[in-house]
Amino acid sequence: MKHIESLRHFFEKHGFAVSSRFADRLGMKVSDVRLFFIYISFVTLGFSFGIYLTLAFLLRLKDMIYTKRSSVFDL
């Protein structure tokens, strides 16, 4: 149990201060850096969802245009 507590303490000390260290290095406010990370995560999620919807639409459109004929008599 002590190992888990020390691991949690390590991550709280070193891992969660990324935004503050990054803001100190750039000379910005920490809240602006955190907002930037939140906005970027929404943008990347929205962009990938948009690509998914576009590809799904194109595949459906391809299936509607190019239908496979099973025999010569379907002409």
PDB file of N, CA, C and O in Angstrom, chain B, residues numbered from 101:
ATOM      1  N   MET B 101       0.810  -1.189   0.000  1.00  0.00           N
ATOM      2  CA  MET B 101       0.000   0.000   0.000  1.00  0.00           C
ATOM      3  C   MET B 101       0.860   1.262   0.000  1.00  0.00           C
ATOM      4  O   MET B 101       0.469   2.297  -0.538  1.00  0.00           O
ATOM      5  N   LYS B 102       2.022   1.155   0.606  1.00  0.00           N
ATOM      6  CA  LYS B 102       2.918   2.308   0.664  1.00  0.00           C
ATOM      7  C   LYS B 102       3.442   2.661  -0.728  1.00  0.00           C
ATOM      8  O   LYS B 102       3.671   3.833  -1.027  1.00  0.00           O
ATOM      9  N   HIS B 103       3.633   1.650  -1.579  1.00  0.00           N
ATOM     10  CA  HIS B 103       4.110   1.899  -2.941  1.00  0.00           C
ATOM     11  C   HIS B 103       3.077   2.683  -3.739  1.00  0.00           C
ATOM     12  O   HIS B 103       3.429   3.559  -4.528  1.00  0.00           O
ATOM     13  N   ILE B 104       1.825   2.370  -3.535  1.00  0.00           N
ATOM     14  CA  ILE B 104       0.767   3.080  -4.250  1.00  0.00           C
ATOM     15  C   ILE B 104       0.714   4.539  -3.810  1.00  0.00           C
ATOM     16  O   ILE B 104       0.544   5.433  -4.638  1.00  0.00           O
ATOM     17  N   GLU B 105       0.856   4.775  -2.538  1.00  0.00           N
ATOM     18  CA  GLU B 105       0.846   6.149  -2.027  1.00  0.00           C
ATOM     19  C   GLU B 105       2.046   6.940  -2.539  1.00  0.00           C
ATOM     20  O   GLU B 105       1.918   8.114  -2.888  1.00  0.00           O
ATOM     21  N   SER B 106       3.196   6.303  -2.584  1.00  0.00           N
ATOM     22  CA  SER B 106       4.379   7.013  -3.088  1.00  0.00           C
ATOM     23  C   SER B 106       4.255   7.270  -4.590  1.00  0.00           C
ATOM     24  O   SER B 106       4.702   8.310  -5.074  1.00  0.00           O
ATOM     25  N   LEU B 107       3.659   6.345  -5.326  1.00  0.00           N
ATOM     26  CA  LEU B 107       3.437   6.553  -6.755  1.00  0.00           C
ATOM     27  C   LEU B 107       2.440   7.682  -6.988  1.00  0.00           C
ATOM     28  O   LEU B 107       2.632   8.515  -7.875  1.00  0.00           O
ATOM     29  N   ARG B 108       1.383   7.707  -6.197  1.00  0.00           N
ATOM     30  CA  ARG B 108       0.395   8.777  -6.305  1.00  0.00           C
ATOM     31  C   ARG B 108       1.029  10.118  -5.967  1.00  0.00           C
ATOM     32  O   ARG B 108       0.768  11.114  -6.642  1.00  0.00           O
ATOM     33  N   HIS B 109       1.846  10.155  -4.944  1.00  0.00           N
ATOM     34  CA  HIS B 109       2.532  11.389  -4.559  1.00  0.00           C
ATOM     35  C   HIS B 109       3.474  11.860  -5.674  1.00  0.00           C
ATOM     36  O   HIS B 109       3.557  13.056  -5.952  1.00  0.00           O
ATOM     37  N   PHE B 110       4.174  10.930  -6.303  1.00  0.00           N
ATOM     38  CA  PHE B 110       5.081  11.288  -7.399  1.00  0.00           C
ATOM     39  C   PHE B 110       4.316  11.921  -8.560  1.00  0.00           C
ATOM     40  O   PHE B 110       4.734  12.947  -9.097  1.00  0.00           O
ATOM     41  N   PHE B 111       3.184  11.300  -8.951  1.00  0.00           N
ATOM     42  CA  PHE B 111       2.410  11.845 -10.064  1.00  0.00           C
ATOM     43  C   PHE B 111       1.757  13.181  -9.707  1.00  0.00           C
ATOM     44  O   PHE B 111       1.646  14.059 -10.563  1.00  0.00           O
ATOM     45  N   GLU B 112       1.333  13.340  -8.482  1.00  0.00           N
ATOM     46  CA  GLU B 112       0.764  14.616  -8.080  1.00  0.00           C
ATOM     47  C   GLU B 112       1.819  15.715  -8.065  1.00  0.00           C
ATOM     48  O   GLU B 112       1.529  16.863  -8.400  1.00  0.00           O
ATOM     49  N   LYS B 113       3.020  15.370  -7.683  1.00  0.00           N
ATOM     50  CA  LYS B 113       4.073  16.378  -7.611  1.00  0.00           C
ATOM     51  C   LYS B 113       4.629  16.729  -8.985  1.00  0.00           C
ATOM     52  O   LYS B 113       4.855  17.902  -9.280  1.00  0.00           O
ATOM     53  N   HIS B 114       4.851  15.727  -9.826  1.00  0.00           N
ATOM     54  CA  HIS B 114       5.529  15.971 -11.097  1.00  0.00           C
ATOM     55  C   HIS B 114       4.605  15.966 -12.310  1.00  0.00           C
ATOM     56  O   HIS B 114       4.875  16.671 -13.282  1.00  0.00           O
ATOM     57  N   GLY B 115       3.548  15.209 -12.282  1.00  0.00           N
ATOM     58  CA  GLY B 115       2.712  15.064 -13.469  1.00  0.00           C
ATOM     59  C   GLY B 115       1.643  16.113 -13.631  1.00  0.00           C
ATOM     60  O   GLY B 115       1.332  16.510 -14.755  1.00  0.00           O
ATOM     61  N   PHE B 116       1.070  16.571 -12.532  1.00  0.00           N
ATOM     62  CA  PHE B 116      -0.040  17.499 -12.633  1.00  0.00           C
ATOM     63  C   PHE B 116       0.400  18.945 -12.751  1.00  0.00           C
ATOM     64  O   PHE B 116      -0.448  19.820 -12.929  1.00  0.00           O
ATOM     65  N   ALA B 117       1.662  19.227 -12.661  1.00  0.00           N
ATOM     66  CA  ALA B 117       2.156  20.599 -12.752  1.00  0.00           C
ATOM     67  C   ALA B 117       2.667  20.929 -14.147  1.00  0.00           C
ATOM     68  O   ALA B 117       3.453  21.861 -14.315  1.00  0.00           O
ATOM     69  N   VAL B 118       2.235  20.185 -15.130  1.00  0.00           N
ATOM     70  CA  VAL B 118       2.710  20.420 -16.501  1.00  0.00           C
ATOM     71  C   VAL B 118       2.241  21.770 -17.003  1.00  0.00           C
ATOM     72  O   VAL B 118       3.021  22.519 -17.592  1.00  0.00           O
ATOM     73  N   SER B 119       0.975  22.088 -16.778  1.00  0.00           N
ATOM     74  CA  SER B 119       0.442  23.362 -17.259  1.00  0.00           C
ATOM     75  C   SER B 119       1.126  24.541 -16.590  1.00  0.00           C
ATOM     76  O   SER B 119       1.435  25.533 -17.250  1.00  0.00           O
ATOM     77  N   SER B 120       1.361  24.447 -15.310  1.00  0.00           N
ATOM     78  CA  SER B 120       1.997  25.571 -14.614  1.00  0.00           C
ATOM     79  C   SER B 120       3.445  25.752 -15.047  1.00  0.00           C
ATOM     80  O   SER B 120       3.901  26.883 -15.219  1.00  0.00           O
ATOM     81  N   ARG B 121       4.173  24.655 -15.225  1.00  0.00           N
ATOM     82  CA  ARG B 121       5.560  24.786 -15.694  1.00  0.00           C
ATOM     83  C   ARG B 121       5.614  25.325 -17.114  1.00  0.00           C
ATOM     84  O   ARG B 121       6.474  26.142 -17.443  1.00  0.00           O
ATOM     85  N   PHE B 122       4.686  24.862 -17.959  1.00  0.00           N
ATOM     86  CA  PHE B 122       4.633  25.341 -19.343  1.00  0.00           C
ATOM     87  C   PHE B 122       4.277  26.829 -19.381  1.00  0.00           C
ATOM     88  O   PHE B 122       4.845  27.586 -20.168  1.00  0.00           O
ATOM     89  N   ALA B 123       3.345  27.241 -18.538  1.00  0.00           N
ATOM     90  CA  ALA B 123       2.951  28.651 -18.477  1.00  0.00           C
ATOM     91  C   ALA B 123       4.087  29.514 -17.945  1.00  0.00           C
ATOM     92  O   ALA B 123       4.301  30.622 -18.437  1.00  0.00           O
ATOM     93  N   ASP B 124       4.811  29.029 -16.956  1.00  0.00           N
ATOM     94  CA  ASP B 124       5.953  29.785 -16.436  1.00  0.00           C
ATOM     95  C   ASP B 124       7.030  29.958 -17.493  1.00  0.00           C
ATOM     96  O   ASP B 124       7.659  31.012 -17.588  1.00  0.00           O
ATOM     97  N   ARG B 125       7.235  28.928 -18.279  1.00  0.00           N
ATOM     98  CA  ARG B 125       8.266  28.998 -19.311  1.00  0.00           C
ATOM     99  C   ARG B 125       7.879  29.978 -20.420  1.00  0.00           C
ATOM    100  O   ARG B 125       8.736  30.669 -20.971  1.00  0.00           O
ATOM    101  N   LEU B 126       6.562  30.034 -20.749  1.00  0.00           N
ATOM    102  CA  LEU B 126       6.103  30.933 -21.812  1.00  0.00           C
ATOM    103  C   LEU B 126       5.753  32.324 -21.307  1.00  0.00           C
ATOM    104  O   LEU B 126       5.576  33.247 -22.102  1.00  0.00           O
ATOM    105  N   GLY B 127       5.653  32.481 -19.996  1.00  0.00           N
ATOM    106  CA  GLY B 127       5.300  33.778 -19.437  1.00  0.00           C
ATOM    107  C   GLY B 127       3.815  34.080 -19.567  1.00  0.00           C
ATOM    108  O   GLY B 127       3.436  35.232 -19.778  1.00  0.00           O
ATOM    109  N   MET B 128       2.980  33.072 -19.446  1.00  0.00           N
ATOM    110  CA  MET B 128       1.531  33.224 -19.583  1.00  0.00           C
ATOM    111  C   MET B 128       0.857  32.853 -18.264  1.00  0.00           C
ATOM    112  O   MET B 128       1.501  32.386 -17.324  1.00  0.00           O
ATOM    113  N   LYS B 129      -0.457  33.074 -18.221  1.00  0.00           N
ATOM    114  CA  LYS B 129      -1.230  32.636 -17.067  1.00  0.00           C
ATOM    115  C   LYS B 129      -1.545  31.148 -17.217  1.00  0.00           C
ATOM    116  O   LYS B 129      -1.709  30.649 -18.331  1.00  0.00           O
ATOM    117  N   VAL B 130      -1.628  30.453 -16.101  1.00  0.00           N
ATOM    118  CA  VAL B 130      -1.882  29.014 -16.104  1.00  0.00           C
ATOM    119  C   VAL B 130      -3.275  28.719 -16.644  1.00  0.00           C
ATOM    120  O   VAL B 130      -3.466  27.728 -17.349  1.00  0.00           O
ATOM    121  N   SER B 131      -4.241  29.559 -16.324  1.00  0.00           N
ATOM    122  CA  SER B 131      -5.609  29.320 -16.789  1.00  0.00           C
ATOM    123  C   SER B 131      -5.702  29.414 -18.316  1.00  0.00           C
ATOM    124  O   SER B 131      -6.481  28.687 -18.932  1.00  0.00           O
ATOM    125  N   ASP B 132      -4.912  30.303 -18.930  1.00  0.00           N
ATOM    126  CA  ASP B 132      -4.910  30.395 -20.395  1.00  0.00           C
ATOM    127  C   ASP B 132      -4.337  29.134 -21.031  1.00  0.00           C
ATOM    128  O   ASP B 132      -4.842  28.669 -22.052  1.00  0.00           O
ATOM    129  N   VAL B 133      -3.302  28.589 -20.442  1.00  0.00           N
ATOM    130  CA  VAL B 133      -2.696  27.367 -20.968  1.00  0.00           C
ATOM    131  C   VAL B 133      -3.668  26.195 -20.838  1.00  0.00           C
ATOM    132  O   VAL B 133      -3.803  25.389 -21.758  1.00  0.00           O
ATOM    133  N   ARG B 134      -4.346  26.105 -19.687  1.00  0.00           N
ATOM    134  CA  ARG B 134      -5.308  25.021 -19.506  1.00  0.00           C
ATOM    135  C   ARG B 134      -6.477  25.149 -20.468  1.00  0.00           C
ATOM    136  O   ARG B 134      -6.935  24.146 -21.015  1.00  0.00           O
ATOM    137  N   LEU B 135      -6.971  26.369 -20.686  1.00  0.00           N
ATOM    138  CA  LEU B 135      -8.043  26.586 -21.663  1.00  0.00           C
ATOM    139  C   LEU B 135      -7.588  26.209 -23.067  1.00  0.00           C
ATOM    140  O   LEU B 135      -8.362  25.643 -23.840  1.00  0.00           O
ATOM    141  N   PHE B 136      -6.337  26.519 -23.401  1.00  0.00           N
ATOM    142  CA  PHE B 136      -5.811  26.156 -24.708  1.00  0.00           C
ATOM    143  C   PHE B 136      -5.826  24.636 -24.893  1.00  0.00           C
ATOM    144  O   PHE B 136      -6.231  24.146 -25.947  1.00  0.00           O
ATOM    145  N   PHE B 137      -5.386  23.887 -23.874  1.00  0.00           N
ATOM    146  CA  PHE B 137      -5.393  22.427 -23.975  1.00  0.00           C
ATOM    147  C   PHE B 137      -6.814  21.878 -24.102  1.00  0.00           C
ATOM    148  O   PHE B 137      -7.047  20.919 -24.838  1.00  0.00           O
ATOM    149  N   ILE B 138      -7.761  22.485 -23.388  1.00  0.00           N
ATOM    150  CA  ILE B 138      -9.157  22.043 -23.480  1.00  0.00           C
ATOM    151  C   ILE B 138      -9.706  22.325 -24.871  1.00  0.00           C
ATOM    152  O   ILE B 138     -10.351  21.459 -25.463  1.00  0.00           O
ATOM    153  N   TYR B 139      -9.465  23.512 -25.402  1.00  0.00           N
ATOM    154  CA  TYR B 139      -9.961  23.853 -26.737  1.00  0.00           C
ATOM    155  C   TYR B 139      -9.331  22.976 -27.807  1.00  0.00           C
ATOM    156  O   TYR B 139     -10.017  22.540 -28.732  1.00  0.00           O
ATOM    157  N   ILE B 140      -8.037  22.712 -27.694  1.00  0.00           N
ATOM    158  CA  ILE B 140      -7.369  21.856 -28.675  1.00  0.00           C
ATOM    159  C   ILE B 140      -7.930  20.445 -28.640  1.00  0.00           C
ATOM    160  O   ILE B 140      -8.074  19.816 -29.688  1.00  0.00           O
ATOM    161  N   SER B 141      -8.248  19.935 -27.453  1.00  0.00           N
ATOM    162  CA  SER B 141      -8.812  18.584 -27.383  1.00  0.00           C
ATOM    163  C   SER B 141     -10.182  18.537 -28.045  1.00  0.00           C
ATOM    164  O   SER B 141     -10.496  17.560 -28.725  1.00  0.00           O
ATOM    165  N   PHE B 142     -11.015  19.575 -27.865  1.00  0.00           N
ATOM    166  CA  PHE B 142     -12.311  19.598 -28.538  1.00  0.00           C
ATOM    167  C   PHE B 142     -12.160  19.729 -30.048  1.00  0.00           C
ATOM    168  O   PHE B 142     -12.904  19.106 -30.805  1.00  0.00           O
ATOM    169  N   VAL B 143     -11.205  20.533 -30.484  1.00  0.00           N
ATOM    170  CA  VAL B 143     -10.993  20.720 -31.927  1.00  0.00           C
ATOM    171  C   VAL B 143     -10.530  19.421 -32.576  1.00  0.00           C
ATOM    172  O   VAL B 143     -11.023  19.050 -33.641  1.00  0.00           O
ATOM    173  N   THR B 144      -9.596  18.735 -31.949  1.00  0.00           N
ATOM    174  CA  THR B 144      -9.105  17.501 -32.551  1.00  0.00           C
ATOM    175  C   THR B 144     -10.175  16.416 -32.542  1.00  0.00           C
ATOM    176  O   THR B 144     -10.262  15.627 -33.483  1.00  0.00           O
ATOM    177  N   LEU B 145     -10.984  16.368 -31.497  1.00  0.00           N
ATOM    178  CA  LEU B 145     -12.085  15.407 -31.457  1.00  0.00           C
ATOM    179  C   LEU B 145     -13.104  15.732 -32.543  1.00  0.00           C
ATOM    180  O   LEU B 145     -13.575  14.835 -33.243  1.00  0.00           O
ATOM    181  N   GLY B 146     -13.442  17.002 -32.684  1.00  0.00           N
ATOM    182  CA  GLY B 146     -14.402  17.412 -33.715  1.00  0.00           C
ATOM    183  C   GLY B 146     -13.869  17.179 -35.114  1.00  0.00           C
ATOM    184  O   GLY B 146     -14.619  16.789 -36.009  1.00  0.00           O
ATOM    185  N   PHE B 147     -12.577  17.415 -35.313  1.00  0.00           N
ATOM    186  CA  PHE B 147     -11.974  17.216 -36.636  1.00  0.00           C
ATOM    187  C   PHE B 147     -11.998  15.740 -37.026  1.00  0.00           C
ATOM    188  O   PHE B 147     -12.327  15.402 -38.163  1.00  0.00           O
ATOM    189  N   SER B 148     -11.656  14.872 -36.095  1.00  0.00           N
ATOM    190  CA  SER B 148     -11.664  13.444 -36.416  1.00  0.00           C
ATOM    191  C   SER B 148     -13.084  12.943 -36.638  1.00  0.00           C
ATOM    192  O   SER B 148     -13.304  12.094 -37.501  1.00  0.00           O
ATOM    193  N   PHE B 149     -14.057  13.452 -35.875  1.00  0.00           N
ATOM    194  CA  PHE B 149     -15.455  13.071 -36.083  1.00  0.00           C
ATOM    195  C   PHE B 149     -15.945  13.573 -37.435  1.00  0.00           C
ATOM    196  O   PHE B 149     -16.718  12.885 -38.102  1.00  0.00           O
ATOM    197  N   GLY B 150     -15.510  14.757 -37.850  1.00  0.00           N
ATOM    198  CA  GLY B 150     -15.875  15.283 -39.168  1.00  0.00           C
ATOM    199  C   GLY B 150     -15.301  14.437 -40.291  1.00  0.00           C
ATOM    200  O   GLY B 150     -15.985  14.183 -41.282  1.00  0.00           O
ATOM    201  N   ILE B 151     -14.068  13.999 -40.153  1.00  0.00           N
ATOM    202  CA  ILE B 151     -13.472  13.105 -41.163  1.00  0.00           C
ATOM    203  C   ILE B 151     -14.237  11.796 -41.229  1.00  0.00           C
ATOM    204  O   ILE B 151     -14.479  11.274 -42.317  1.00  0.00           O
ATOM    205  N   TYR B 152     -14.625  11.256 -40.066  1.00  0.00           N
ATOM    206  CA  TYR B 152     -15.393  10.015 -40.025  1.00  0.00           C
ATOM    207  C   TYR B 152     -16.727  10.176 -40.749  1.00  0.00           C
ATOM    208  O   TYR B 152     -17.105   9.311 -41.539  1.00  0.00           O
ATOM    209  N   LEU B 153     -17.437  11.256 -40.497  1.00  0.00           N
ATOM    210  CA  LEU B 153     -18.722  11.472 -41.162  1.00  0.00           C
ATOM    211  C   LEU B 153     -18.561  11.675 -42.661  1.00  0.00           C
ATOM    212  O   LEU B 153     -19.383  11.197 -43.443  1.00  0.00           O
ATOM    213  N   THR B 154     -17.517  12.375 -43.066  1.00  0.00           N
ATOM    214  CA  THR B 154     -17.272  12.583 -44.499  1.00  0.00           C
ATOM    215  C   THR B 154     -16.983  11.266 -45.202  1.00  0.00           C
ATOM    216  O   THR B 154     -17.522  11.011 -46.279  1.00  0.00           O
ATOM    217  N   LEU B 155     -16.148  10.434 -44.614  1.00  0.00           N
ATOM    218  CA  LEU B 155     -15.847   9.144 -45.235  1.00  0.00           C
ATOM    219  C   LEU B 155     -17.067   8.230 -45.270  1.00  0.00           C
ATOM    220  O   LEU B 155     -17.264   7.503 -46.244  1.00  0.00           O
ATOM    221  N   ALA B 156     -17.884   8.256 -44.226  1.00  0.00           N
ATOM    222  CA  ALA B 156     -19.107   7.451 -44.229  1.00  0.00           C
ATOM    223  C   ALA B 156     -20.056   7.918 -45.321  1.00  0.00           C
ATOM    224  O   ALA B 156     -20.685   7.093 -45.984  1.00  0.00           O
ATOM    225  N   PHE B 157     -20.172   9.231 -45.519  1.00  0.00           N
ATOM    226  CA  PHE B 157     -21.020   9.760 -46.582  1.00  0.00           C
ATOM    227  C   PHE B 157     -20.494   9.359 -47.945  1.00  0.00           C
ATOM    228  O   PHE B 157     -21.271   8.976 -48.819  1.00  0.00           O
ATOM    229  N   LEU B 158     -19.179   9.441 -48.142  1.00  0.00           N
ATOM    230  CA  LEU B 158     -18.608   9.076 -49.444  1.00  0.00           C
ATOM    231  C   LEU B 158     -18.774   7.586 -49.734  1.00  0.00           C
ATOM    232  O   LEU B 158     -19.023   7.207 -50.878  1.00  0.00           O
ATOM    233  N   LEU B 159     -18.641   6.750 -48.729  1.00  0.00           N
ATOM    234  CA  LEU B 159     -18.846   5.314 -48.942  1.00  0.00           C
ATOM    235  C   LEU B 159     -20.293   5.010 -49.292  1.00  0.00           C
ATOM    236  O   LEU B 159     -20.559   4.174 -50.156  1.00  0.00           O
ATOM    237  N   ARG B 160     -21.214   5.666 -48.645  1.00  0.00           N
ATOM    238  CA  ARG B 160     -22.625   5.458 -48.976  1.00  0.00           C
ATOM    239  C   ARG B 160     -22.928   5.962 -50.379  1.00  0.00           C
ATOM    240  O   ARG B 160     -23.684   5.334 -51.121  1.00  0.00           O
ATOM    241  N   LEU B 161     -22.338   7.092 -50.741  1.00  0.00           N
ATOM    242  CA  LEU B 161     -22.535   7.633 -52.085  1.00  0.00           C
ATOM    243  C   LEU B 161     -21.949   6.695 -53.127  1.00  0.00           C
ATOM    244  O   LEU B 161     -22.551   6.497 -54.183  1.00  0.00           O
ATOM    245  N   LYS B 162     -20.787   6.114 -52.851  1.00  0.00           N
ATOM    246  CA  LYS B 162     -20.176   5.162 -53.777  1.00  0.00           C
ATOM    247  C   LYS B 162     -21.071   3.938 -53.949  1.00  0.00           C
ATOM    248  O   LYS B 162     -21.226   3.433 -55.061  1.00  0.00           O
ATOM    249  N   ASP B 163     -21.659   3.460 -52.854  1.00  0.00           N
ATOM    250  CA  ASP B 163     -22.535   2.303 -52.942  1.00  0.00           C
ATOM    251  C   ASP B 163     -23.804   2.608 -53.726  1.00  0.00           C
ATOM    252  O   ASP B 163     -24.352   1.724 -54.383  1.00  0.00           O
ATOM    253  N   MET B 164     -24.270   3.835 -53.664  1.00  0.00           N
ATOM    254  CA  MET B 164     -25.466   4.202 -54.410  1.00  0.00           C
ATOM    255  C   MET B 164     -25.182   4.328 -55.899  1.00  0.00           C
ATOM    256  O   MET B 164     -26.044   4.014 -56.719  1.00  0.00           O
ATOM    257  N   ILE B 165     -23.998   4.777 -56.257  1.00  0.00           N
ATOM    258  CA  ILE B 165     -23.667   4.999 -57.668  1.00  0.00           C
ATOM    259  C   ILE B 165     -23.199   3.713 -58.328  1.00  0.00           C
ATOM    260  O   ILE B 165     -23.708   3.331 -59.382  1.00  0.00           O
ATOM    261  N   TYR B 166     -22.245   3.054 -57.722  1.00  0.00           N
ATOM    262  CA  TYR B 166     -21.688   1.845 -58.309  1.00  0.00           C
ATOM    263  C   TYR B 166     -22.358   0.620 -57.707  1.00  0.00           C
ATOM    264  O   TYR B 166     -21.920   0.115 -56.673  1.00  0.00           O
ATOM    265  N   THR B 167     -23.401   0.149 -58.339  1.00  0.00           N
ATOM    266  CA  THR B 167     -24.047  -1.072 -57.875  1.00  0.00           C
ATOM    267  C   THR B 167     -23.500  -2.248 -58.641  1.00  0.00           C
ATOM    268  O   THR B 167     -23.282  -2.161 -59.849  1.00  0.00           O
ATOM    269  N   LYS B 168     -23.282  -3.318 -57.969  1.00  0.00           N
ATOM    270  CA  LYS B 168     -22.732  -4.514 -58.592  1.00  0.00           C
ATOM    271  C   LYS B 168     -23.868  -5.295 -59.248  1.00  0.00           C
ATOM    272  O   LYS B 168     -24.859  -5.623 -58.595  1.00  0.00           O
ATOM    273  N   ARG B 169     -23.726  -5.583 -60.506  1.00  0.00           N
ATOM    274  CA  ARG B 169     -24.743  -6.355 -61.219  1.00  0.00           C
ATOM    275  C   ARG B 169     -24.405  -7.832 -61.101  1.00  0.00           C
ATOM    276  O   ARG B 169     -23.258  -8.238 -61.284  1.00  0.00           O
ATOM    277  N   SER B 170     -25.414  -8.622 -60.795  1.00  0.00           N
ATOM    278  CA  SER B 170     -25.151 -10.032 -60.561  1.00  0.00           C
ATOM    279  C   SER B 170     -25.065 -10.857 -61.856  1.00  0.00           C
ATOM    280  O   SER B 170     -24.393 -11.888 -61.885  1.00  0.00           O
ATOM    281  N   SER B 171     -25.739 -10.409 -62.927  1.00  0.00           N
ATOM    282  CA  SER B 171     -25.674 -11.171 -64.172  1.00  0.00           C
ATOM    283  C   SER B 171     -25.812 -10.231 -65.368  1.00  0.00           C
ATOM    284  O   SER B 171     -26.028  -9.029 -65.209  1.00  0.00           O
ATOM    285  N   VAL B 172     -25.685 -10.785 -66.538  1.00  0.00           N
ATOM    286  CA  VAL B 172     -25.762 -10.012 -67.757  1.00  0.00           C
ATOM    287  C   VAL B 172     -27.199  -9.582 -68.013  1.00  0.00           C
ATOM    288  O   VAL B 172     -27.416  -8.564 -68.670  1.00  0.00           O
ATOM    289  N   PHE B 173     -28.169 -10.306 -67.529  1.00  0.00           N
ATOM    290  CA  PHE B 173     -29.578 -10.025 -67.792  1.00  0.00           C
ATOM    291  C   PHE B 173     -30.120  -8.855 -66.970  1.00  0.00           C
ATOM    292  O   PHE B 173     -31.259  -8.432 -67.165  1.00  0.00           O
ATOM    293  N   ASP B 174     -29.302  -8.331 -66.051  1.00  0.00           N
ATOM    294  CA  ASP B 174     -29.750  -7.170 -65.268  1.00  0.00           C
ATOM    295  C   ASP B 174     -29.599  -5.864 -66.019  1.00  0.00           C
ATOM    296  O   ASP B 174     -30.027  -4.817 -65.533  1.00  0.00           O
ATOM    297  N   LEU B 175     -28.995  -5.907 -67.203  1.00  0.00           N
ATOM    298  CA  LEU B 175     -28.834  -4.687 -67.994  1.00  0.00           C
ATOM    299  C   LEU B 175     -30.174  -4.248 -68.460  1.00  0.00           C
ATOM    300  O   LEU B 175     -30.286  -3.234 -69.149  1.00  0.00           O
TER     301      LEU B 175
END
